[in-house]
């Protein structure tokens, strides 16, 4: 059984016991989080497609930890002007583990 769910503006294919990284969520480590924007549910070949979401479907996940991603360097330069600017950025992520898919 799997589902396509929208989490923090992005769509993910989730299955039971699957771990994934999503954008930072407002939840403490160890908390349980519910996601109601389920776009598709496949239950052993029986596919339910939402318009836009599947009614009554819900995905429950557990927050494992909050982590930072790899550093991304942003370099700006204008040739022959002596202008150079280097910025770094590290995106914050939340690692979650899918516990249950209801649909």
FIGUKOL-648505 format. One line per field, with one value per atom (N, C-alpha, C, O, CB): residue number from 0; residue in one letter; x, y, z. Coordinates in steps of 0.2 Angstrom, whole numbers, plus 2048, in hexadecimal, padded with zeros to 3 digits. Glycine has a CB too. Example, Ala and Ser with C-alpha at 12.3 -4.5 7.8 and 13.67 -1.06 7.14 Angstrom:
% FIGUKOL-648505
num = c(0; 0; 0; 0; 0; 1; 1; 1; 1; 1)
residuo = c(A; A; A; A; A; S; S; S; S; S)
x = c(842; 83E; 842; 847; 839; 840; 844; 840; 843; 846)
y = c(7E4; 7EA; 7F0; 7EF; 7EA; 7F5; 7FB; 800; 806; 7FD)
z = c(827; 827; 827; 82A; 82D; 823; 824; 827; 828; 81D)
This chain:
% FIGUKOL-648505
num = c(0; 0; 0; 0; 0; 1; 1; 1; 1; 1; 2; 2; 2; 2; 2; 3; 3; 3; 3; 3; 4; 4; 4; 4; 4; 5; 5; 5; 5; 5; 6; 6; 6; 6; 6; 7; 7; 7; 7; 7; 8; 8; 8; 8; 8; 9; 9; 9; 9; 9; 10; 10; 10; 10; 10; 11; 11; 11; 11; 11; 12; 12; 12; 12; 12; 13; 13; 13; 13; 13; 14; 14; 14; 14; 14; 15; 15; 15; 15; 15; 16; 16; 16; 16; 16; 17; 17; 17; 17; 17; 18; 18; 18; 18; 18; 19; 19; 19; 19; 19; 20; 20; 20; 20; 20; 21; 21; 21; 21; 21; 22; 22; 22; 22; 22; 23; 23; 23; 23; 23; 24; 24; 24; 24; 24; 25; 25; 25; 25; 25; 26; 26; 26; 26; 26; 27; 27; 27; 27; 27; 28; 28; 28; 28; 28; 29; 29; 29; 29; 29; 30; 30; 30; 30; 30; 31; 31; 31; 31; 31; 32; 32; 32; 32; 32; 33; 33; 33; 33; 33; 34; 34; 34; 34; 34; 35; 35; 35; 35; 35; 36; 36; 36; 36; 36; 37; 37; 37; 37; 37; 38; 38; 38; 38; 38; 39; 39; 39; 39; 39; 40; 40; 40; 40; 40; 41; 41; 41; 41; 41; 42; 42; 42; 42; 42; 43; 43; 43; 43; 43; 44; 44; 44; 44; 44; 45; 45; 45; 45; 45; 46; 46; 46; 46; 46; 47; 47; 47; 47; 47; 48; 48; 48; 48; 48; 49; 49; 49; 49; 49; 50; 50; 50; 50; 50; 51; 51; 51; 51; 51; 52; 52; 52; 52; 52; 53; 53; 53; 53; 53; 54; 54; 54; 54; 54; 55; 55; 55; 55; 55; 56; 56; 56; 56; 56; 57; 57; 57; 57; 57; 58; 58; 58; 58; 58; 59; 59; 59; 59; 59; 60; 60; 60; 60; 60; 61; 61; 61; 61; 61; 62; 62; 62; 62; 62; 63; 63; 63; 63; 63; 64; 64; 64; 64; 64; 65; 65; 65; 65; 65; 66; 66; 66; 66; 66; 67; 67; 67; 67; 67; 68; 68; 68; 68; 68; 69; 69; 69; 69; 69; 70; 70; 70; 70; 70; 71; 71; 71; 71; 71; 72; 72; 72; 72; 72; 73; 73; 73; 73; 73; 74; 74; 74; 74; 74; 75; 75; 75; 75; 75; 76; 76; 76; 76; 76; 77; 77; 77; 77; 77; 78; 78; 78; 78; 78; 79; 79; 79; 79; 79; 80; 80; 80; 80; 80; 81; 81; 81; 81; 81; 82; 82; 82; 82; 82; 83; 83; 83; 83; 83; 84; 84; 84; 84; 84; 85; 85; 85; 85; 85; 86; 86; 86; 86; 86; 87; 87; 87; 87; 87; 88; 88; 88; 88; 88; 89; 89; 89; 89; 89; 90; 90; 90; 90; 90; 91; 91; 91; 91; 91; 92; 92; 92; 92; 92; 93; 93; 93; 93; 93; 94; 94; 94; 94; 94; 95; 95; 95; 95; 95; 96; 96; 96; 96; 96; 97; 97; 97; 97; 97; 98; 98; 98; 98; 98; 99; 99; 99; 99; 99; 100; 100; 100; 100; 100; 101; 101; 101; 101; 101; 102; 102; 102; 102; 102)
residuo = c(X; X; X; X; X; X; X; X; X; X; X; X; X; X; X; X; X; X; X; X; X; X; X; X; X; X; X; X; X; X; X; X; X; X; X; X; X; X; X; X; X; X; X; X; X; X; X; X; X; X; X; X; X; X; X; X; X; X; X; X; X; X; X; X; X; X; X; X; X; X; X; X; X; X; X; X; X; X; X; X; X; X; X; X; X; X; X; X; X; X; X; X; X; X; X; X; X; X; X; X; X; X; X; X; X; X; X; X; X; X; X; X; X; X; X; X; X; X; X; X; X; X; X; X; X; X; X; X; X; X; X; X; X; X; X; X; X; X; X; X; X; X; X; X; X; X; X; X; X; X; X; X; X; X; X; X; X; X; X; X; X; X; X; X; X; X; X; X; X; X; X; X; X; X; X; X; X; X; X; X; X; X; X; X; X; X; X; X; X; X; X; X; X; X; X; X; X; X; X; X; X; X; X; X; X; X; X; X; X; X; X; X; X; X; X; X; X; X; X; X; X; X; X; X; X; X; X; X; X; X; X; X; X; X; X; X; X; X; X; X; X; X; X; X; X; X; X; X; X; X; X; X; X; X; X; X; X; X; X; X; X; X; X; X; X; X; X; X; X; X; X; X; X; X; X; X; X; X; X; X; X; X; X; X; X; X; X; X; X; X; X; X; X; X; X; X; X; X; X; X; X; X; X; X; X; X; X; X; X; X; X; X; X; X; X; X; X; X; X; X; X; X; X; X; X; X; X; X; X; X; X; X; X; X; X; X; X; X; X; X; X; X; X; X; X; X; X; X; X; X; X; X; X; X; X; X; X; X; X; X; X; X; X; X; X; X; X; X; X; X; X; X; X; X; X; X; X; X; X; X; X; X; X; X; X; X; X; X; X; X; X; X; X; X; X; X; X; X; X; X; X; X; X; X; X; X; X; X; X; X; X; X; X; X; X; X; X; X; X; X; X; X; X; X; X; X; X; X; X; X; X; X; X; X; X; X; X; X; X; X; X; X; X; X; X; X; X; X; X; X; X; X; X; X; X; X; X; X; X; X; X; X; X; X; X; X; X; X; X; X; X; X; X; X; X; X; X; X; X; X; X; X; X; X; X; X; X; X; X; X; X; X; X; X; X; X; X; X; X; X; X; X; X; X; X; X; X; X; X; X; X; X; X; X; X)
x = c(804; 800; 804; 809; 7FB; 803; 806; 802; 7FC; 80C; 804; 800; 804; 80A; 7FC; 801; 805; 802; 7FC; 803; 806; 804; 807; 80D; 804; 804; 807; 809; 805; 802; 810; 813; 817; 81C; 817; 815; 818; 819; 81F; 81F; 814; 815; 818; 818; 818; 81A; 81D; 81A; 817; 825; 81A; 816; 81B; 821; 813; 819; 81E; 81A; 814; 820; 81D; 81A; 81C; 822; 81D; 817; 819; 816; 811; 816; 81A; 818; 819; 81C; 81C; 816; 817; 81E; 822; 812; 820; 827; 82C; 832; 829; 82A; 82F; 831; 82D; 82C; 838; 83B; 83C; 83F; 841; 83B; 83C; 83D; 83B; 837; 841; 842; 83E; 83D; 84A; 83A; 836; 838; 83C; 82E; 835; 837; 835; 831; 834; 838; 838; 830; 82D; 83C; 82E; 827; 827; 82C; 824; 822; 821; 81F; 819; 81C; 823; 822; 828; 82E; 81F; 827; 82D; 82F; 82B; 82C; 835; 838; 834; 833; 83F; 831; 82D; 826; 822; 82F; 824; 81D; 81A; 81D; 81B; 813; 810; 80C; 809; 80B; 80D; 80A; 805; 807; 810; 7FF; 7FB; 7FB; 7FB; 7F3; 7FA; 7FA; 7F3; 7F2; 800; 7EF; 7E9; 7E8; 7E3; 7E4; 7ED; 7ED; 7F0; 7F6; 7F1; 7EC; 7EE; 7EB; 7E5; 7EB; 7EF; 7ED; 7EB; 7E7; 7F2; 7EE; 7ED; 7EF; 7F3; 7F1; 7EB; 7EC; 7EB; 7E6; 7E7; 7F0; 7F0; 7F0; 7F5; 7F6; 7EB; 7EA; 7EA; 7E4; 7E4; 7F0; 7F0; 7ED; 7E9; 7EE; 7EE; 7EB; 7E4; 7E2; 7E9; 7E1; 7DB; 7DE; 7E0; 7D6; 7DD; 7E0; 7DA; 7D5; 7E3; 7DB; 7D6; 7DA; 7DE; 7D3; 7D7; 7DA; 7D6; 7CF; 7DB; 7D8; 7D4; 7D3; 7D7; 7D8; 7CE; 7CC; 7CB; 7C6; 7C6; 7D0; 7D7; 7DA; 7E0; 7DB; 7D6; 7D9; 7D4; 7CE; 7DA; 7D7; 7D2; 7CF; 7D2; 7D7; 7C8; 7C4; 7C5; 7C5; 7BD; 7C7; 7C8; 7CF; 7D0; 7C3; 7D3; 7DA; 7DE; 7DE; 7DD; 7E3; 7E7; 7EE; 7EE; 7E4; 7F3; 7FA; 7FD; 7FD; 7FF; 7FF; 801; 809; 80B; 7FE; 80D; 814; 817; 814; 817; 81D; 820; 826; 82A; 822; 827; 82D; 833; 833; 82C; 839; 83E; 844; 846; 842; 845; 84A; 84A; 847; 851; 84D; 84E; 855; 859; 84B; 857; 85D; 85E; 85A; 85F; 865; 866; 869; 86D; 86C; 868; 86A; 871; 874; 865; 874; 87A; 87A; 875; 87C; 880; 881; 881; 884; 888; 87D; 87C; 880; 87E; 875; 885; 888; 885; 884; 890; 884; 881; 886; 888; 87A; 889; 88E; 88C; 889; 894; 88C; 88A; 890; 895; 885; 891; 896; 894; 890; 89C; 897; 896; 89D; 8A2; 893; 89E; 8A5; 8A7; 8A3; 8A5; 8AD; 8B1; 8AE; 8B0; 8B0; 8AB; 8A8; 8AB; 8AB; 8A1; 8AF; 8B2; 8AC; 8AE; 8B5; 8A7; 8A1; 8A1; 8A0; 89A; 8A2; 8A1; 89E; 89F; 8A8; 899; 896; 894; 892; 88F; 896; 895; 891; 893; 89C; 88C; 887; 886; 887; 880; 885; 884; 87D; 87A; 889; 87A; 873; 872; 874; 86E; 86F; 86E; 867; 864; 872; 863; 85C; 85B; 85E; 859; 855; 854; 84E; 849; 851; 84F; 84A; 848; 84B; 84E; 843; 840; 840; 83D; 839; 842; 842; 83C; 83B; 849; 838; 832; 831; 835; 82B; 82E; 82D; 825; 821; 830; 823; 81C; 819; 81C; 81A; 814; 812; 80B; 80B; 810; 807; 800; 7FD; 7FE; 7FC; 7FA; 7F7; 7EF; 7EE; 7FA; 7EB; 7E4; 7E1; 7E1; 7E0; 7DD; 7DA; 7D6; 7D3; 7DF)
y = c(7FA; 800; 806; 807; 800; 80B; 811; 817; 816; 811; 81D; 823; 829; 829; 825; 82D; 833; 839; 83A; 835; 83C; 841; 847; 847; 83E; 84D; 853; 856; 856; 859; 857; 859; 85F; 85F; 853; 864; 86B; 86D; 870; 86A; 86C; 86F; 86A; 86C; 875; 864; 860; 859; 857; 85F; 855; 84F; 849; 849; 84E; 844; 83F; 838; 838; 83F; 833; 82C; 829; 828; 828; 827; 824; 81D; 81B; 829; 819; 812; 811; 816; 80D; 80C; 80B; 80A; 806; 805; 80C; 80C; 80F; 80E; 804; 813; 817; 81D; 821; 818; 81F; 825; 82A; 828; 823; 830; 835; 83C; 83D; 836; 840; 847; 84C; 84C; 849; 850; 855; 85C; 85C; 854; 861; 868; 868; 865; 86D; 86D; 86D; 86E; 872; 873; 869; 869; 86C; 86C; 862; 86F; 872; 86C; 86C; 878; 868; 862; 860; 861; 85C; 85E; 85B; 854; 851; 85C; 853; 84C; 847; 848; 84B; 842; 83D; 83E; 839; 83C; 844; 845; 841; 83F; 84C; 840; 83D; 843; 847; 838; 842; 847; 844; 83F; 84B; 847; 845; 849; 850; 845; 846; 84A; 848; 842; 848; 84D; 84C; 84D; 84B; 851; 850; 851; 84B; 84B; 858; 846; 840; 840; 841; 839; 840; 841; 83A; 83A; 844; 835; 82E; 829; 829; 82D; 823; 81E; 817; 816; 81D; 813; 80D; 807; 806; 80C; 803; 7FE; 7F7; 7F5; 7FF; 7F4; 7EE; 7EE; 7E9; 7E8; 7F3; 7F3; 7F7; 7F9; 7EC; 7F9; 7FD; 804; 806; 7FB; 808; 80F; 814; 814; 810; 818; 81E; 824; 826; 81E; 828; 82E; 834; 834; 82F; 839; 83E; 844; 845; 841; 848; 84E; 854; 855; 84C; 857; 856; 851; 84F; 85C; 850; 84B; 846; 846; 84F; 840; 83A; 83C; 83D; 834; 83B; 83C; 837; 831; 83D; 839; 834; 831; 82D; 82E; 832; 830; 834; 83A; 82F; 830; 834; 830; 82A; 835; 833; 830; 832; 838; 832; 82E; 82F; 82E; 829; 82B; 833; 832; 834; 838; 836; 831; 833; 837; 835; 82D; 83D; 841; 83E; 83D; 848; 83C; 839; 83E; 83E; 835; 843; 848; 84E; 84E; 845; 854; 85A; 85A; 85A; 860; 85B; 85B; 861; 863; 854; 862; 867; 863; 85E; 86C; 866; 863; 865; 869; 865; 863; 865; 86C; 86F; 861; 86F; 876; 878; 874; 879; 87D; 87F; 885; 88A; 87F; 886; 88C; 890; 88E; 88B; 897; 89B; 8A1; 8A4; 89F; 8A1; 8A5; 8AA; 8A8; 8A1; 8B0; 8B5; 8B9; 8BB; 8BA; 8BB; 8BF; 8C3; 8C1; 8BA; 8C9; 8CD; 8CE; 8D1; 8D4; 8CC; 8CC; 8D3; 8D8; 8C8; 8D4; 8DA; 8E0; 8E6; 8DC; 8DE; 8E4; 8E3; 8E7; 8E3; 8DD; 8DC; 8DA; 8DA; 8E2; 8D8; 8D6; 8CE; 8CB; 8D9; 8CC; 8C5; 8C4; 8C8; 8C1; 8BF; 8BE; 8B7; 8B3; 8C2; 8B4; 8AD; 8AC; 8AE; 8A9; 8A8; 8A7; 89F; 89C; 8AA; 89D; 896; 895; 89A; 893; 88F; 88E; 887; 883; 890; 885; 87E; 87E; 881; 87C; 87A; 879; 874; 870; 876; 876; 872; 86D; 86F; 876; 867; 861; 85E; 85E; 85C; 85A; 856; 84F; 84E; 858; 84A; 843; 840; 840; 83F; 83D; 83A; 833; 831; 83E; 82F; 828; 826; 828; 823; 824; 823; 81D; 817; 821; 81E; 819; 815; 80F; 81C; 819; 816; 81A; 820; 816; 816; 81A; 817; 811; 818; 81C; 81A; 81D; 823; 81D; 819; 81B; 816; 817; 81D)
z = c(800; 800; 800; 804; 806; 7FC; 7FC; 7FA; 7F8; 7F6; 7FB; 7FA; 7F8; 7F9; 801; 7F4; 7F2; 7F6; 7F6; 7EA; 7FA; 7FF; 7FE; 7FD; 807; 800; 7FF; 806; 80B; 7FC; 807; 80E; 80D; 809; 811; 810; 810; 808; 807; 813; 804; 7FD; 7F8; 7F3; 7FD; 7FA; 7F6; 7F6; 7FB; 7F8; 7F1; 7F0; 7F1; 7EE; 7EA; 7F5; 7F7; 7F6; 7F8; 7FE; 7F4; 7F4; 7FA; 7FB; 7ED; 7FE; 805; 805; 803; 80A; 809; 80B; 812; 816; 807; 815; 81C; 81E; 81A; 81F; 824; 826; 822; 823; 827; 81D; 819; 81D; 820; 812; 81C; 81F; 819; 814; 823; 81B; 816; 819; 81E; 810; 815; 817; 814; 80E; 816; 818; 815; 818; 81D; 818; 815; 818; 81F; 822; 814; 823; 82A; 82C; 82A; 82D; 831; 834; 83B; 83E; 833; 83D; 843; 848; 84A; 844; 84A; 84E; 852; 84F; 84A; 858; 85C; 85A; 857; 863; 85B; 85A; 85E; 864; 85B; 85B; 85E; 85D; 85F; 865; 85B; 85A; 854; 850; 859; 854; 84F; 84B; 84E; 851; 844; 840; 83B; 838; 83C; 839; 835; 82E; 82F; 838; 829; 822; 81F; 81D; 81E; 81D; 81A; 813; 810; 81E; 810; 809; 805; 803; 807; 805; 801; 7FA; 7FA; 805; 7F5; 7EE; 7EB; 7E7; 7EA; 7ED; 7EA; 7EF; 7F3; 7E4; 7EF; 7F4; 7EF; 7EC; 7F9; 7F0; 7EC; 7F2; 7F5; 7E7; 7F2; 7F7; 7F3; 7F2; 7FC; 7F2; 7EE; 7E8; 7E6; 7F3; 7E4; 7DD; 7DD; 7D7; 7DB; 7E2; 7E2; 7E3; 7E9; 7E8; 7DE; 7DE; 7DF; 7DC; 7D7; 7E4; 7E5; 7E4; 7E7; 7EC; 7DF; 7DD; 7DF; 7DE; 7D5; 7E3; 7E5; 7E0; 7DB; 7EB; 7E2; 7DE; 7E2; 7E3; 7D9; 7E5; 7E4; 7E9; 7E9; 7E5; 7EF; 7F4; 7F5; 7F3; 7FB; 7F8; 7F9; 800; 805; 7FA; 800; 806; 80B; 809; 804; 811; 817; 817; 81B; 816; 812; 812; 817; 817; 80B; 81A; 81F; 81F; 81F; 826; 820; 821; 828; 829; 81B; 82C; 832; 832; 830; 838; 835; 835; 83C; 840; 82F; 83D; 843; 842; 83D; 848; 845; 844; 848; 84E; 847; 844; 847; 849; 84E; 841; 844; 846; 841; 83C; 846; 844; 840; 83E; 842; 843; 837; 835; 830; 82D; 832; 82F; 829; 823; 824; 82C; 81D; 817; 816; 81A; 811; 810; 80E; 80C; 80A; 808; 80D; 80B; 804; 800; 80E; 802; 7FB; 7FA; 7FE; 7F8; 7F6; 7F5; 7EF; 7EA; 7F4; 7F1; 7EC; 7EA; 7EF; 7EE; 7E4; 7E2; 7DD; 7D8; 7E0; 7DE; 7D9; 7D7; 7DB; 7DD; 7D1; 7CE; 7C8; 7C4; 7CC; 7C8; 7C2; 7BF; 7C2; 7C3; 7B9; 7B6; 7B4; 7B3; 7AF; 7B5; 7B4; 7B9; 7B8; 7AD; 7BE; 7C3; 7CA; 7CE; 7C3; 7CB; 7D1; 7D7; 7DD; 7D4; 7D4; 7D9; 7DA; 7D5; 7D7; 7E0; 7E1; 7E8; 7ED; 7E1; 7E8; 7EE; 7EF; 7EB; 7EE; 7F5; 7F6; 7FD; 802; 7F8; 7FC; 801; 802; 7FD; 800; 808; 809; 80C; 810; 80D; 80B; 80E; 80F; 80C; 809; 815; 817; 819; 81D; 81D; 815; 816; 81C; 81D; 80F; 81F; 825; 823; 820; 82B; 825; 823; 82A; 82F; 81F; 829; 82E; 82C; 826; 831; 82F; 82D; 831; 837; 82F; 82D; 82F; 82D; 828; 82D; 831; 82F; 82F; 833; 834; 829; 828; 82C; 82C; 821; 830; 835; 832; 833; 83C; 82F; 82D; 827; 827; 833; 823; 81D; 81E; 81D; 816; 81E; 81F; 818; 817; 825; 815; 80F; 80C; 807; 809)
